[in-house]
Amino acid sequence: MAALSIALLLDMPRPYWAMASVYIASNELTGATASKAVYRILGTLIGATTTIILVPNLVDAPELLSLSIALWVGICLYLSLLDGTPRSYVFMLSGYTVALLGFPIISTPELTFDIVTARVQEILLGITCASIASRIVLPRTVTDAIAHRAEAWLANTRQLAVEVLTGQGSDQERDGERMRLAATAAEIDQLSRHLGFETVTSANTVRGLELLWQRMLLLLPLLASIEARKNTLNAHVRVPTAIVEVSIRTATWLANDDQHGHEADGLRAALDEIQPPLGADADGVEISTASLVIRLHHLIDIMQDCRRLRDAIADGRDPTSLALAVTLDLSAPSTRHRDHGLASWAAAATALSVLACCAFWIATGWTDGASAALFAALVGSFLAGLDDPLPAFRKFFGVIVIVIAITTIYTFGVLPRITTFEMLVVALAPAYVLFGWLAARPATASAGSWLAIFTSVQLALQSSYAADFGAFANSSISLMVGVALTATTCGIVRMLGAAWIANRLVRSNWRTLAAVAVGSSSLDRAEIRSLMQHRLALLAARIAVIPADARSDAANLRQLRTALNIIDVRHASLGLSSAALAGIDMLFDRLASASRAHTAGRLPEELIDRLDKVIASTLREPASKSRNDALIGLSGIRDGLFPTSMSYQRRTSEHGSVAA
């Protein structure tokens, strides 16, 4: 109401756009509102500039203008889908702003600059009012939201670790929990991208959250690796008693969330005592035992670091002053999965929807038909990220019917009786308080936002009442036609659905593994870890359509763990002989070839024999840290790719036969 009143006071031509912009920019978190405001300003300015360039120059060629706007919307939407972060709003808004501004002014192209400038001013006014209100009225910071979610995530991860160490629960339950944790971690990552827009958050808190997030990324693959090693040992009924005891002690320590670290020091000492030596005649069980001990050590270090960082964040202390056990590169970027083909496909569907509406408008000569293309660009952009848009379009069509009903009641039943602005506020309050409440609830957030935005636009509030039923009916029909044509076009173009998208995600993991195996990937450990866990979060949203084998591989992070072990082996192999190094290179070349054509199920059995020969060759190397690291990495590759196979058995092997 503040935005609307100021717009009316300044005699802006379309004050309702200031009102609608408040709902578009608003978020329950202060930092998110500020970031969305900045991105909306940038997107609006880019879109406004493009409108001023396109409309006056192409207005005499409506077909070419329609094609230009559709292509612009498609290109911007492609960039938005490819980015996938809150920053993507800049690209999406740049696209549909041209449709919002361009189509309504085709009949008066000489006023393009004035109308576009006024629209930008109205939008900036709405953004400013939303930003001020979010800081004054019951502010909630992104920092508090991240800290709360991270605390809950760590508690659930500790519980998963307890189940892994004690063997509680089924494999399917643990797989499901890993996927849920990956999805929650992706949400936390998205929230953290708003931190830079909060002025009330201290630098210590932001840095502490970044350090905590880096350690959270280590936990899921580490727990999956620990579970794989325990399964290997359990399969041979040779689990040393000392390993069982220290696992139970570690589970108890995790369940109690030890604050002082005394028990952690005792656990580390116990692990050091039971670390087995890896002699030249070591078998798979001994190598798995050594690997399990090392990973339990890492688990204790990471969990203790997380505890210290949580305490520092709560107290506002500088996290760099902490004695952290795990050293990580804070500058390592968070890498997200990007699917160029999928982004192009979804963007093309929206661009074709705009063209379909334009063709209908030009062919029929319907004056208000341009509004259908406008709504096609807007709705198509917001629903482009969905796997199957048709159910969402059906729900959205229901929202539009409600919007039309509400605006009809207000336009012809309520507004004619309003004589003062105060009466207008009172009259609008019941509907818009309800819309705001719906928008603040996760279950109804989308519907509430759409109701608020579209009702504001359709009401088209001005300084005086001048409603015309014919114009209102045409506007409402064009809105419904735009939604219907967009739903039809997107339904035809995007008919492959979630199963096809899930299969592309699974194949992406195998392609990344192949690139790591041949050394062609430019990603480091942190980036690969972030990338594959983001893919796991994306797969978690499509779990119902993923084949069982592929689901198990993804949930256990087999490709991620294998990729990390390959990196470890390559690093360790620098300290091995040339013969051993040649065998490792040949193994990785064959693994890369098999991975490129793989999606699920078992890899070729001959890879197991190659792996075992390389392990035998490495065992014959002189004892050293590099040799032991390479053995543990090779064992990890074996457990990751062939979890149900018998473990490595002792064999006599010469370097020459291995290289062959």
C-alpha positions as CSV (number, residue, x, y, z in Angstrom):
1,M,0.0,0.0,0.0
2,A,2.9,2.3,0.6
3,A,4.2,1.7,-2.9
4,L,0.7,2.2,-4.4
5,S,0.1,5.4,-2.4
6,I,3.5,6.9,-3.5
7,A,2.9,6.0,-7.1
8,L,-0.5,7.7,-7.0
9,L,1.0,10.7,-5.2
10,L,3.7,11.0,-8.0
11,D,1.0,10.6,-10.6
12,M,2.7,7.6,-12.2
13,P,0.8,6.2,-15.3
14,R,0.5,2.6,-14.0
15,P,0.8,2.7,-10.2
16,Y,-0.4,-0.9,-9.9
17,W,3.0,-2.0,-11.3
18,A,4.6,-0.6,-8.2
19,M,2.2,-2.6,-6.1
20,A,2.8,-5.8,-8.1
21,S,6.6,-5.3,-7.8
22,V,6.4,-5.5,-4.1
23,Y,5.0,-9.0,-4.2
24,I,7.5,-10.0,-6.9
25,A,10.5,-8.9,-4.9
26,S,9.4,-9.8,-1.4
27,N,10.8,-12.8,0.5
28,E,10.4,-13.8,4.1
29,L,14.2,-13.4,4.6
30,T,15.8,-9.9,4.6
31,G,18.9,-10.9,2.6
32,A,16.9,-12.7,0.0
33,T,14.6,-9.7,-0.5
34,A,17.7,-7.5,-0.9
35,S,19.4,-9.8,-3.4
36,K,16.1,-10.3,-5.4
37,A,15.7,-6.5,-5.4
38,V,19.2,-6.0,-6.9
39,Y,18.7,-8.7,-9.5
40,R,15.3,-7.4,-10.4
41,I,16.7,-3.9,-10.9
42,L,19.4,-5.2,-13.2
43,G,17.0,-7.4,-15.1
44,T,14.5,-4.6,-15.5
45,L,17.2,-2.2,-16.8
46,I,18.5,-4.7,-19.3
47,G,15.0,-5.6,-20.5
48,A,14.0,-1.9,-20.7
49,T,17.0,-1.1,-22.8
50,T,16.3,-4.0,-25.2
51,T,12.7,-2.9,-25.5
52,I,13.8,0.6,-26.5
53,I,16.0,-0.9,-29.2
54,L,13.6,-3.4,-30.6
55,V,10.1,-1.9,-30.6
56,P,10.6,1.4,-32.5
57,N,12.8,-0.2,-35.1
58,L,10.6,-3.3,-35.8
59,V,7.1,-2.0,-35.1
60,D,6.2,-1.9,-38.8
61,A,7.1,-5.6,-39.2
62,P,5.1,-7.3,-36.5
63,E,6.2,-10.8,-37.6
64,L,9.9,-9.8,-37.3
65,L,9.2,-8.0,-34.0
66,S,7.4,-11.1,-32.6
67,L,10.3,-13.3,-33.7
68,S,12.8,-11.0,-32.1
69,I,11.0,-10.9,-28.8
70,A,10.5,-14.7,-28.7
71,L,14.2,-15.3,-29.5
72,W,15.2,-12.8,-26.8
73,V,12.9,-14.5,-24.2
74,G,14.3,-17.9,-25.2
75,I,18.0,-16.8,-25.0
76,C,17.6,-15.1,-21.6
77,L,15.6,-18.1,-20.3
78,Y,18.4,-20.5,-21.5
79,L,21.0,-18.5,-19.6
80,S,18.7,-18.4,-16.5
81,L,18.2,-22.1,-16.5
82,L,21.8,-22.7,-17.0
83,D,22.8,-20.6,-14.1
84,G,20.4,-22.1,-11.6
85,T,21.4,-19.7,-8.7
86,P,19.4,-16.7,-7.4
87,R,21.4,-14.7,-9.9
88,S,19.5,-16.4,-12.7
89,Y,16.6,-14.1,-12.0
90,V,18.5,-11.3,-13.8
91,F,18.5,-13.3,-17.0
92,M,14.9,-14.5,-16.7
93,L,13.6,-11.0,-15.9
94,S,15.6,-9.5,-18.8
95,G,13.7,-11.8,-21.1
96,Y,10.1,-11.5,-20.1
97,T,10.5,-7.7,-19.3
98,V,10.8,-7.1,-23.0
99,A,7.4,-8.9,-23.5
100,L,5.8,-7.1,-20.6
101,L,7.0,-3.7,-21.9
102,G,7.0,-4.3,-25.7
103,F,3.7,-5.8,-26.5
104,P,1.4,-3.2,-24.8
105,I,3.1,-0.3,-26.5
106,I,3.1,-1.6,-30.1
107,S,0.1,0.7,-30.9
108,T,2.0,3.8,-29.7
109,P,5.7,3.2,-30.6
110,E,6.4,6.9,-30.5
111,L,5.9,6.8,-26.7
112,T,8.2,3.8,-26.1
113,F,10.9,5.7,-24.2
114,D,8.4,7.5,-21.9
115,I,6.4,4.4,-21.2
116,V,9.4,2.2,-20.6
117,T,11.0,4.9,-18.3
118,A,7.8,5.2,-16.3
119,R,7.6,1.4,-15.9
120,V,11.1,1.2,-14.7
121,Q,10.4,3.9,-12.1
122,E,7.3,2.1,-10.9
123,I,9.2,-1.1,-10.5
124,L,12.0,0.5,-8.7
125,L,9.5,2.1,-6.3
126,G,8.0,-1.2,-5.5
127,I,11.4,-2.8,-5.0
128,T,12.4,0.0,-2.6
129,C,9.3,-0.3,-0.6
130,A,9.7,-4.1,-0.3
131,S,13.3,-3.8,0.8
132,I,12.6,-1.2,3.5
133,A,9.6,-3.2,4.8
134,S,11.7,-6.4,5.0
135,R,14.2,-4.6,7.2
136,I,11.7,-2.9,9.5
137,V,8.8,-5.3,9.9
138,L,9.7,-8.4,11.9
139,P,13.0,-8.9,10.0
140,R,14.4,-12.5,9.5
141,T,18.0,-12.9,8.4
142,V,19.4,-15.4,6.0
143,T,22.1,-16.1,8.5
144,D,19.7,-17.3,11.1
145,A,17.9,-19.5,8.6
146,I,21.1,-21.1,7.4
147,A,22.4,-21.7,10.9
148,H,19.1,-23.3,11.9
149,R,19.0,-25.5,8.8
150,A,22.7,-26.4,9.1
151,E,22.2,-27.4,12.8
152,A,19.2,-29.7,11.8
153,W,21.2,-31.1,8.9
154,L,24.2,-32.0,11.1
155,A,21.9,-33.6,13.6
156,N,20.4,-35.8,10.9
157,T,23.8,-36.6,9.6
158,R,25.1,-37.7,13.0
159,Q,22.1,-40.0,13.2
160,L,22.9,-41.4,9.8
161,A,26.5,-41.9,10.9
162,V,25.3,-43.8,14.0
163,E,23.2,-46.1,11.9
164,V,26.0,-46.7,9.5
165,L,28.5,-47.5,12.3
166,T,26.1,-49.8,14.3
167,G,24.3,-51.4,11.3
168,Q,20.9,-50.0,12.2
169,G,18.2,-49.6,9.5
170,S,18.1,-51.1,6.0
171,D,20.1,-50.2,3.0
172,Q,17.1,-48.6,1.3
173,E,16.4,-46.4,4.4
174,R,20.0,-45.2,4.5
175,D,20.0,-44.5,0.8
176,G,16.8,-42.5,1.1
177,E,18.2,-40.5,4.0
178,R,21.4,-39.7,2.0
179,M,19.3,-38.3,-0.9
180,R,17.2,-36.2,1.5
181,L,20.3,-34.8,3.1
182,A,21.7,-34.0,-0.3
183,A,18.5,-32.1,-1.3
184,T,18.6,-30.2,2.0
185,A,22.3,-29.4,1.5
186,A,21.4,-27.9,-2.0
187,E,18.8,-25.7,-0.4
188,I,21.3,-24.4,2.2
189,D,23.8,-23.7,-0.6
190,Q,21.1,-21.7,-2.4
191,L,20.3,-19.7,0.7
192,S,24.0,-19.0,1.3
193,R,24.2,-17.1,-1.9
194,H,22.1,-14.3,-0.4
195,L,24.6,-13.8,2.5
196,G,26.5,-11.1,0.7
197,F,23.3,-8.9,0.7
198,E,22.9,-8.8,4.4
199,T,24.4,-5.8,6.1
200,V,23.6,-6.9,9.6
201,T,25.7,-10.1,9.4
202,S,29.2,-10.0,10.6
203,A,32.2,-11.1,8.5
204,N,33.0,-13.7,11.2
205,T,29.6,-15.3,10.9
206,V,29.7,-15.4,7.1
207,R,33.2,-16.9,7.1
208,G,32.2,-19.4,9.8
209,L,29.2,-20.6,7.7
210,E,31.4,-21.0,4.6
211,L,33.9,-23.1,6.5
212,L,31.0,-25.2,8.0
213,W,29.5,-25.7,4.6
214,Q,32.8,-27.0,3.2
215,R,32.9,-29.6,5.9
216,M,29.3,-30.6,5.4
217,L,30.1,-31.4,1.8
218,L,32.7,-34.0,3.0
219,L,30.3,-35.9,5.2
220,L,27.9,-37.7,2.8
221,P,30.6,-39.3,0.6
222,L,32.7,-40.1,3.7
223,L,29.7,-41.9,5.4
224,A,29.0,-43.8,2.1
225,S,32.6,-44.9,2.0
226,I,32.6,-46.1,5.6
227,E,29.5,-48.1,4.9
228,A,31.1,-49.7,1.9
229,R,34.2,-50.7,3.9
230,K,32.0,-52.2,6.7
231,N,30.0,-54.1,4.1
232,T,33.2,-55.5,2.6
233,L,34.4,-56.7,6.0
234,N,31.0,-58.1,7.1
235,A,30.8,-60.1,3.9
236,H,33.9,-62.0,4.9
237,V,33.0,-62.4,8.6
238,R,36.5,-61.2,9.5
239,V,35.7,-57.9,11.2
240,P,38.3,-57.4,13.8
241,T,37.0,-57.1,17.3
242,A,38.9,-53.8,17.8
243,I,37.1,-52.3,14.8
244,V,33.7,-53.3,16.1
245,E,34.5,-51.7,19.5
246,V,35.9,-48.5,18.1
247,S,32.9,-48.2,15.8
248,I,30.5,-48.5,18.7
249,R,32.5,-46.0,20.7
250,T,32.4,-43.6,17.7
251,A,28.7,-44.0,17.3
252,T,28.2,-43.2,21.0
253,W,30.4,-40.2,20.8
254,L,28.4,-38.9,17.8
255,A,25.0,-39.6,19.5
256,N,26.1,-37.6,22.5
257,D,27.5,-34.7,20.4
258,D,30.6,-34.4,22.7
259,Q,31.3,-30.7,23.3
260,H,34.7,-30.9,24.9
261,G,36.6,-33.3,22.6
262,H,38.1,-35.5,25.3
263,E,36.5,-38.6,24.0
264,A,37.5,-37.6,20.4
265,D,41.2,-37.7,21.4
266,G,40.7,-41.1,23.0
267,L,39.1,-42.4,19.8
268,R,41.9,-41.1,17.7
269,A,44.4,-42.9,19.9
270,A,42.4,-46.1,19.7
271,L,42.4,-45.9,15.9
272,D,46.1,-45.3,15.7
273,E,46.7,-48.5,17.7
274,I,44.6,-50.7,15.5
275,Q,45.8,-49.3,12.1
276,P,47.1,-52.5,10.4
277,P,50.4,-52.5,8.5
278,L,50.0,-53.3,4.8
279,G,52.7,-55.9,3.9
280,A,53.5,-57.3,0.5
281,D,51.1,-60.2,1.2
282,A,48.1,-58.1,2.3
283,D,44.7,-59.1,1.1
284,G,41.5,-57.1,0.4
285,V,40.2,-57.4,4.0
286,E,43.4,-56.0,5.4
287,I,43.4,-53.1,2.9
288,S,39.7,-52.4,3.7
289,T,40.4,-52.4,7.4
290,A,43.2,-49.9,7.0
291,S,41.0,-47.7,4.8
292,L,38.1,-47.9,7.3
293,V,40.4,-46.8,10.1
294,I,41.6,-43.8,8.1
295,R,38.0,-42.8,7.2
296,L,36.8,-43.1,10.8
297,H,39.7,-40.8,11.8
298,H,38.5,-38.3,9.1
299,L,34.9,-38.6,10.4
300,I,36.0,-37.7,13.9
301,D,38.0,-34.8,12.7
302,I,35.3,-33.3,10.5
303,M,32.6,-33.7,13.1
304,Q,34.7,-32.1,15.8
305,D,35.5,-29.2,13.3
306,C,31.7,-28.8,12.7
307,R,31.1,-28.6,16.5
308,R,33.8,-25.9,16.9
309,L,32.5,-23.9,14.0
310,R,28.9,-24.0,15.2
311,D,30.0,-22.7,18.6
312,A,32.1,-19.9,17.0
313,I,29.2,-18.9,14.8
314,A,26.8,-18.8,17.8
315,D,29.3,-16.6,19.7
316,G,30.3,-14.4,16.7
317,R,34.0,-15.4,17.1
318,D,36.5,-15.3,14.2
319,P,36.6,-18.9,12.9
320,T,40.2,-18.4,11.6
321,S,41.4,-18.5,15.2
322,L,40.1,-22.0,15.7
323,A,42.4,-25.0,15.7
324,L,40.6,-27.0,13.0
325,A,41.7,-30.5,12.2
326,V,40.8,-30.4,8.5
327,T,42.4,-27.8,6.2
328,L,40.5,-26.8,3.1
329,D,40.7,-24.2,0.5
330,L,38.1,-21.6,1.3
331,S,38.3,-20.1,-2.2
332,A,37.1,-23.4,-3.8
333,P,33.9,-22.6,-5.7
334,S,30.6,-24.4,-5.3
335,T,30.1,-26.2,-8.6
336,R,26.6,-26.9,-9.9
337,H,25.3,-29.3,-12.5
338,R,24.5,-27.5,-15.8
339,D,22.6,-29.3,-18.6
340,H,22.9,-27.2,-21.8
341,G,20.6,-29.5,-23.8
342,L,17.8,-29.4,-21.2
343,A,18.1,-25.6,-20.8
344,S,17.9,-25.2,-24.6
345,W,14.9,-27.5,-24.8
346,A,12.9,-25.7,-22.1
347,A,13.8,-22.3,-23.4
348,A,12.8,-23.2,-26.9
349,A,9.4,-24.4,-25.7
350,T,8.7,-21.0,-24.1
351,A,9.9,-19.1,-27.2
352,L,7.7,-21.3,-29.4
353,S,4.8,-20.5,-27.0
354,V,5.3,-16.8,-27.5
355,L,5.4,-17.3,-31.3
356,A,2.2,-19.3,-31.2
357,C,0.4,-16.6,-29.3
358,C,1.8,-13.9,-31.7
359,A,0.7,-16.0,-34.7
360,F,-2.8,-16.2,-33.2
361,W,-2.9,-12.5,-32.5
362,I,-1.7,-11.5,-36.0
363,A,-3.9,-14.0,-37.8
364,T,-7.1,-13.0,-35.9
365,G,-6.4,-9.3,-35.8
366,W,-7.5,-9.3,-32.2
367,T,-6.5,-6.0,-30.6
368,D,-5.9,-7.5,-27.1
369,G,-4.2,-10.6,-28.6
370,A,-0.8,-9.1,-27.8
371,S,-1.5,-9.6,-24.1
372,A,-1.7,-13.4,-24.7
373,A,1.9,-13.4,-26.0
374,L,2.9,-11.2,-23.0
375,F,1.4,-13.8,-20.5
376,A,3.0,-16.7,-22.5
377,A,6.4,-15.2,-22.0
378,L,5.8,-14.6,-18.3
379,V,4.1,-17.9,-17.4
380,G,6.4,-19.9,-19.6
381,S,9.5,-18.4,-18.0
382,F,8.4,-19.1,-14.5
383,L,7.4,-22.7,-15.2
384,A,10.3,-23.6,-17.5
385,G,12.3,-25.3,-14.8
386,L,9.7,-28.1,-14.2
387,D,10.2,-31.6,-15.6
388,D,6.5,-32.0,-16.6
389,P,4.9,-28.5,-16.9
390,L,1.4,-29.7,-17.7
391,P,0.2,-30.4,-14.1
392,A,1.6,-27.0,-13.1
393,F,-0.2,-25.3,-16.0
394,R,-3.5,-27.0,-14.9
395,K,-3.0,-25.7,-11.4
396,F,-2.0,-22.3,-12.7
397,F,-5.1,-22.1,-14.9
398,G,-7.2,-22.7,-11.8
399,V,-5.3,-19.8,-10.1
400,I,-6.1,-17.6,-13.1
401,V,-9.8,-18.4,-12.9
402,I,-9.7,-17.3,-9.2
403,V,-7.8,-14.1,-10.1
404,I,-10.5,-13.3,-12.7
405,A,-13.3,-13.9,-10.3
406,I,-11.6,-11.8,-7.5
407,T,-10.9,-8.9,-9.9
408,T,-14.4,-9.0,-11.3
409,I,-15.8,-8.6,-7.8
410,Y,-13.5,-5.8,-6.9
411,T,-13.7,-4.0,-10.3
412,F,-17.4,-3.9,-10.6
413,G,-18.7,-4.5,-7.1
414,V,-16.3,-2.9,-4.6
415,L,-14.2,-0.2,-6.4
416,P,-17.1,1.9,-7.6
417,R,-18.0,2.6,-4.0
418,I,-14.5,3.6,-2.9
419,T,-14.0,7.4,-2.5
420,T,-10.8,7.6,-0.5
421,F,-7.4,5.9,-0.4
422,E,-8.0,4.8,3.2
423,M,-11.2,3.0,2.1
424,L,-9.3,1.4,-0.7
425,V,-6.7,0.0,1.8
426,V,-9.5,-1.4,4.0
427,A,-11.2,-3.0,1.0
428,L,-8.0,-4.6,-0.3
429,A,-6.8,-5.8,3.0
430,P,-8.8,-9.1,3.3
431,A,-7.7,-10.4,-0.1
432,Y,-4.1,-9.2,0.1
433,V,-3.4,-10.3,3.7
434,L,-4.7,-13.7,2.7
435,F,-2.4,-13.7,-0.4
436,G,0.6,-12.7,1.7
437,W,-0.2,-15.5,4.2
438,L,-0.4,-18.0,1.4
439,A,2.9,-16.8,-0.1
440,A,4.7,-17.2,3.3
441,R,3.6,-20.9,3.6
442,P,5.9,-23.4,1.7
443,A,2.9,-25.5,0.7
444,T,1.0,-22.6,-0.9
445,A,3.8,-20.2,-1.7
446,S,3.5,-20.4,-5.5
447,A,-0.2,-20.0,-5.5
448,G,-0.1,-17.1,-3.0
449,S,2.5,-15.2,-5.0
450,W,0.7,-15.7,-8.3
451,L,-2.6,-14.5,-6.8
452,A,-1.0,-11.4,-5.4
453,I,0.9,-10.5,-8.6
454,F,-1.8,-11.2,-11.2
455,T,-4.6,-9.7,-9.1
456,S,-2.6,-6.5,-8.8
457,V,-2.0,-6.3,-12.5
458,Q,-5.6,-7.2,-13.5
459,L,-7.1,-4.7,-11.1
460,A,-5.0,-2.0,-12.8
461,L,-5.7,0.5,-10.0
462,Q,-5.5,4.1,-11.1
463,S,-6.0,7.5,-9.4
464,S,-9.6,7.4,-10.5
465,Y,-12.2,4.7,-11.3
466,A,-12.6,4.1,-15.0
467,A,-13.5,0.5,-15.5
468,D,-14.8,-0.8,-18.8
469,F,-16.4,-4.2,-19.0
470,G,-15.4,-4.8,-22.6
471,A,-11.7,-4.0,-22.0
472,F,-11.8,-6.1,-18.8
473,A,-13.3,-9.1,-20.6
474,N,-10.8,-8.8,-23.4
475,S,-7.9,-8.6,-20.9
476,S,-9.2,-11.7,-19.0
477,I,-9.7,-13.7,-22.1
478,S,-6.2,-12.9,-23.4
479,L,-4.8,-14.0,-20.1
480,M,-6.6,-17.4,-20.4
481,V,-5.7,-17.8,-24.1
482,G,-2.0,-17.1,-23.3
483,V,-1.9,-19.7,-20.5
484,A,-3.8,-22.2,-22.6
485,L,-1.6,-21.8,-25.7
486,T,1.6,-21.9,-23.6
487,A,0.5,-25.1,-21.8
488,T,-0.4,-26.7,-25.2
489,T,2.9,-25.8,-26.8
490,C,5.1,-26.8,-23.8
491,G,3.1,-30.0,-23.5
492,I,3.9,-31.0,-27.1
493,V,7.5,-29.9,-27.1
494,R,8.4,-31.1,-23.6
495,M,6.8,-34.6,-23.7
496,L,9.8,-36.6,-22.5
497,G,9.4,-35.9,-18.8
498,A,11.2,-36.6,-15.6
499,A,12.5,-40.1,-16.4
500,W,14.4,-38.7,-19.4
501,I,15.9,-35.9,-17.4
502,A,16.9,-38.3,-14.5
503,N,18.6,-40.5,-17.1
504,R,20.6,-37.5,-18.3
505,L,21.7,-36.8,-14.7
506,V,22.9,-40.4,-14.2
507,R,24.8,-40.3,-17.5
508,S,26.4,-37.0,-16.5
509,N,27.9,-38.6,-13.4
510,W,29.4,-41.4,-15.5
511,R,30.8,-38.9,-18.0
512,T,32.4,-36.9,-15.2
513,L,33.9,-40.1,-13.8
514,A,35.3,-40.9,-17.3
515,A,36.9,-37.4,-17.6
516,V,38.5,-37.7,-14.1
517,A,39.8,-41.2,-15.1
518,V,41.7,-39.9,-18.2
519,G,42.8,-36.7,-16.5
520,S,40.8,-34.4,-18.8
521,S,38.6,-32.9,-16.1
522,S,39.6,-29.4,-14.9
523,L,37.7,-29.8,-11.7
524,D,39.5,-30.3,-8.4
525,R,38.3,-32.5,-5.5
526,A,36.1,-29.9,-3.9
527,E,34.4,-29.0,-7.2
528,I,33.8,-32.7,-8.1
529,R,32.4,-33.3,-4.6
530,S,30.1,-30.2,-4.9
531,L,29.0,-31.1,-8.5
532,M,28.0,-34.7,-7.9
533,Q,26.2,-34.0,-4.6
534,H,24.2,-31.3,-6.5
535,R,23.3,-34.0,-9.0
536,L,22.2,-36.2,-6.2
537,A,19.9,-33.5,-4.9
538,L,18.4,-33.1,-8.4
539,L,18.0,-36.9,-8.6
540,A,16.3,-36.9,-5.1
541,A,13.5,-34.8,-6.6
542,R,13.0,-37.5,-9.3
543,I,13.5,-40.6,-7.2
544,A,10.2,-42.2,-8.3
545,V,11.3,-42.5,-11.9
546,I,15.0,-43.6,-11.4
547,P,15.7,-47.3,-12.0
548,A,16.6,-49.2,-8.9
549,D,20.3,-49.9,-9.8
550,A,20.9,-46.2,-10.8
551,R,19.2,-45.0,-7.7
552,S,21.4,-47.2,-5.5
553,D,24.5,-46.0,-7.3
554,A,23.5,-42.4,-6.9
555,A,22.5,-42.6,-3.3
556,N,25.7,-44.3,-2.4
557,L,27.7,-41.7,-4.3
558,R,29.6,-44.5,-6.1
559,Q,30.8,-42.3,-9.0
560,L,31.8,-39.5,-6.7
561,R,33.7,-41.8,-4.3
562,T,35.4,-43.5,-7.3
563,A,36.4,-40.1,-8.8
564,L,37.9,-39.0,-5.5
565,N,39.8,-42.2,-5.2
566,I,41.1,-41.9,-8.7
567,I,42.5,-38.4,-7.8
568,D,44.1,-39.9,-4.7
569,V,45.7,-42.7,-6.7
570,R,47.0,-40.4,-9.4
571,H,48.6,-38.2,-6.7
572,A,50.1,-41.2,-4.8
573,S,51.3,-42.9,-8.0
574,L,53.9,-40.1,-8.5
575,G,55.9,-41.9,-5.8
576,L,55.7,-45.4,-7.5
577,S,57.8,-47.1,-10.1
578,S,57.2,-46.5,-13.8
579,A,55.9,-50.1,-14.2
580,A,53.2,-49.6,-11.5
581,L,52.4,-46.2,-12.9
582,A,51.9,-47.7,-16.4
583,G,49.5,-50.3,-15.1
584,I,47.5,-47.6,-13.3
585,D,47.3,-45.5,-16.4
586,M,46.1,-48.5,-18.5
587,L,43.4,-49.3,-15.8
588,F,42.1,-45.7,-15.8
589,D,42.0,-45.6,-19.6
590,R,39.9,-48.7,-19.7
591,L,37.7,-47.5,-16.9
592,A,37.1,-44.2,-18.7
593,S,36.1,-46.1,-21.9
594,A,33.6,-48.3,-20.0
595,S,32.1,-45.3,-18.1
596,R,31.3,-43.3,-21.2
597,A,28.8,-45.9,-22.4
598,H,27.5,-46.8,-18.9
599,T,24.3,-45.7,-17.0
600,A,23.5,-48.4,-14.4
601,G,24.2,-52.1,-13.4
602,R,27.5,-53.8,-13.4
603,L,30.5,-52.6,-15.3
604,P,32.5,-55.2,-17.4
605,E,33.9,-57.9,-15.2
606,E,37.3,-57.7,-16.8
607,L,37.8,-54.4,-14.9
608,I,37.9,-56.3,-11.7
609,D,40.8,-58.4,-13.0
610,R,42.6,-55.3,-14.1
611,L,42.1,-53.7,-10.7
612,D,43.4,-56.8,-8.9
613,K,46.5,-56.9,-11.1
614,V,47.2,-53.2,-10.3
615,I,46.7,-53.8,-6.6
616,A,49.1,-56.8,-6.7
617,S,51.6,-54.7,-8.6
618,T,51.3,-51.8,-6.1
619,L,51.7,-54.2,-3.1
620,R,55.1,-55.2,-4.5
621,E,56.3,-51.6,-4.4
622,P,58.7,-50.6,-1.5
623,A,56.7,-49.7,1.6
624,S,55.9,-46.0,1.8
625,K,53.1,-43.6,2.4
626,S,52.6,-43.2,-1.4
627,R,52.3,-47.0,-1.8
628,N,49.7,-47.2,1.1
629,D,47.7,-44.3,-0.2
630,A,47.6,-45.8,-3.7
631,L,46.5,-49.2,-2.3
632,I,43.7,-47.6,-0.2
633,G,42.6,-45.5,-3.3
634,L,42.5,-48.6,-5.5
635,S,40.6,-50.5,-2.9
636,G,38.1,-47.6,-2.8
637,I,37.7,-47.7,-6.6
638,R,37.0,-51.5,-6.3
639,D,34.4,-51.1,-3.5
640,G,32.8,-48.2,-5.4
641,L,32.5,-49.9,-8.8
642,F,31.9,-53.5,-7.7
643,P,30.3,-53.4,-4.2
644,T,28.9,-56.9,-4.4
645,S,32.0,-58.6,-5.7
646,M,34.4,-60.7,-3.5
647,S,37.3,-58.6,-2.1
648,Y,40.8,-58.7,-3.5
649,Q,42.6,-62.0,-2.9
650,R,46.4,-62.4,-2.6
651,R,48.2,-63.2,-5.9
652,T,51.7,-63.5,-7.2
653,S,52.3,-61.0,-10.0
654,E,55.2,-59.5,-11.9
655,H,55.3,-55.9,-13.0
656,G,55.6,-57.1,-16.6
657,S,52.4,-59.1,-16.5
658,V,50.6,-56.2,-14.9
659,A,51.6,-53.7,-17.5
660,A,50.5,-56.2,-20.2
